[in-house]
Amino acid sequence: MKKRNFTLLVMSILGILAMARSQGPGESDLVTNLPGLKDPIRFRHYSGYLNGGSGKNLHYWFVESEKNPEKDPLLLWLNGGPGCSSMEGMLAELGPFQVTNDGKSINLNPYSWNKIANVIFLESPVGVGFSYSDDGNVVTDDDKVSLQNFLALQDFFHKFPQFKKNDFYVTGESYAGIYVPTLSERIISSNTSSNFKGFAIGNGLLSYASNSESLIFFAYYHGLIGDGVWDALQTHCCQGVPTKESCNFTVGDNVCQKAVETVNHIIGDIGLNIYNLYSDCSDSSRQGSALKYGIDLTNLLLPFLKLVGKEKTDSLLMAGKYHQHASPPCISDDALLKYLNGKDVRAALHISPKVKKWDICSQDILLSYGRVYETMEPQFHRLLKHYRGLVYNGDIDMACNFLGDEWFVNSLNLQVTNPRKPWYFNNQVAGFVKRFHNLDLLTIKGAGHMVPEDKPGQAFKMIASFLYGKNY
């Protein structure tokens, strides 16, 4: 009898604990019915808003791990821009759900990162996607964004305190090369209760100079520019010696200027896909797609401002606004646009009626954003003293090419712990990896800017190996 009563007592306690968990502050954001999803799922997911301070409301979509949410790592994912939505990461890259081409249905992603980790997809900064400001002011900069994201994280842990103990990583791609280190530095400088362990950045903008100047070499050795232009670049921009150390493509004579303009024209104007050199360009001509293209092209070519002139650089910024750029935007977000603007989807995701329409990128953010940092070198040095990092690159991306990030990492002068060698997926070469003290530098063969979309299996193995300390 006593044994039976004890068993009932234990069951009651467990039931109360489970009920307490299910009725936590974040439970009102639980998504109970996702339109278009027909397959059963084995995890819980939440969508709503996090407080970014001063009336800033950041939309998040949080998916628990399929394996062991109580113990598995917690990741924050940020897409870049600045001004582009992390719903692209959620629904087209590494999330568990993938929108079909007609924008009506949802398929499950067999390589979703939430098979091994809990993942928060945050639309940042305010003005992006479903995120909004109470007063309508979305003017921001790198430092303000890191603060908004930090405060949003604090609110997340208030809503979901059970995840404070989980190993926590900040991750993202593209302009998240700025977002991730600045947020990570803010986290380690504060007295937060999160269990921060490190960061991962894919095809990141880590240094404007390295990203842009390396592109000239990338273009030549991928057959995009001919010997005549290359000879002019060597002679008039590189002191006759085509090396990273001797070339300066931002300061030069008229011949150097014309050669750089030719390279810019080839990369940005003739119809190449800057996100994946060997992929065709989409025929989408929507403003949101063109805006994303204009943003990424601006990030890429901004350091050439001194040489080619402010007027030409400003024209890149305006390309998305008027979608008059000569090149097609090369991406199509029509399916995401259709799905996320459905009334039933907005209701299921608890989207505020203050947000009129979702789009992949924000023109308002682009035209007002303050770029504070030219390089992330100081942030990397501080972070890598005590925390782990991963820098990975699809090797056929031109928006943030692998060579520029390799130059950046090499400039840190870190101790090499394992020399560069191939890594494998399904018995095939998946890329190359070089390991430094607290930092892994890795390439993914045949992937472009959005690695989890182009090479999902390889991306899954990569992140699993990083999180769990296994060999790639």
RAVENLIN-V553183 format. One record per residue. OMEGA is omega in whole degrees, -180 to 180 (NA if undefined). Layout:
[[OMEGA] [OMEGA]]
This chain:
[[180] [-180] [180] [180] [179] [179] [179] [179] [179] [180] [180] [179] [178] [179] [178] [179] [179] [180] [179] [179] [-176] [-179] [179] [-177] [-178] [-173] [178] [178] [-179] [176] [-174] [-179] [-178] [-179] [178] [-179] [-178] [-179] [176] [178] [-176] [-180] [176] [176] [-171] [176] [-180] [-175] [175] [-176] [178] [179] [175] [177] [178] [-176] [-175] [179] [176] [172] [-174] [178] [178] [178] [175] [-171] [-177] [-173] [-179] [-175] [-177] [180] [175] [179] [165] [179] [178] [168] [-169] [-174] [8] [176] [-179] [-166] [175] [173] [173] [176] [-178] [-169] [-179] [-175] [-169] [-179] [-178] [-176] [177] [-179] [178] [-174] [-180] [178] [-176] [-173] [180] [171] [177] [-179] [-178] [-180] [179] [-180] [179] [170] [-178] [-176] [169] [-174] [173] [173] [-174] [176] [-173] [-2] [177] [-174] [178] [176] [-180] [180] [-176] [176] [-178] [-178] [179] [-179] [-179] [177] [-175] [177] [-175] [-177] [179] [179] [180] [177] [177] [-179] [178] [179] [176] [177] [177] [178] [177] [-179] [171] [180] [-176] [-175] [-179] [-179] [179] [-176] [-178] [172] [-172] [179] [174] [-175] [177] [-178] [174] [180] [170] [169] [172] [-178] [-171] [-180] [-178] [176] [-180] [179] [178] [180] [-176] [179] [-177] [177] [-179] [-179] [179] [-177] [-174] [-178] [-178] [-173] [175] [-177] [179] [180] [-171] [171] [-175] [178] [179] [-176] [-179] [-178] [-175] [-176] [178] [-179] [178] [178] [178] [-177] [-179] [-175] [169] [173] [-177] [179] [-175] [-177] [-179] [179] [-179] [178] [178] [178] [-180] [-173] [-170] [178] [-170] [179] [178] [-178] [-175] [176] [178] [-175] [-173] [-177] [172] [-175] [180] [178] [-179] [-180] [-176] [180] [177] [-179] [-179] [179] [178] [177] [178] [178] [178] [180] [-179] [-177] [-171] [-168] [-170] [178] [175] [177] [-176] [-179] [179] [-172] [-173] [176] [176] [175] [174] [178] [179] [179] [179] [-178] [-179] [179] [179] [180] [178] [179] [180] [179] [-176] [177] [177] [177] [-174] [-170] [-175] [-180] [179] [-178] [-177] [-174] [-173] [175] [-176] [-177] [-179] [180] [178] [180] [176] [179] [-176] [-176] [-179] [-177] [-177] [-173] [176] [-176] [-175] [-178] [172] [-176] [171] [175] [176] [178] [-177] [-178] [178] [-180] [-179] [-176] [-173] [177] [174] [-178] [-179] [178] [178] [179] [-179] [-178] [177] [-178] [-179] [176] [177] [179] [-174] [-174] [174] [170] [-173] [179] [-177] [176] [-179] [178] [-177] [-171] [-178] [-171] [178] [180] [-174] [-170] [175] [180] [178] [-177] [179] [180] [179] [-180] [-179] [-177] [-172] [173] [-173] [-174] [-176] [178] [174] [172] [-178] [-176] [162] [-168] [175] [173] [174] [-178] [174] [-168] [-175] [-176] [179] [178] [175] [176] [-179] [-178] [179] [-179] [180] [179] [179] [176] [177] [179] [175] [-179] [-177] [180] [178] [168] [-166] [172] [-177] [176] [176] [177] [-179] [-178] [-179] [-179] [175] [-174] [176] [174] [178] [-180] [174] [176] [-169] [173] [176] [-175] [176] [178] [177] [-174] [-179] [-173] [-178] [177] [-177] [-177] [-173] [-179] [179] [180] [180] [179] [-180] [-175] [177] [180] [180] [-175] [-174] [173] [-180] [175] [179] [NA]]
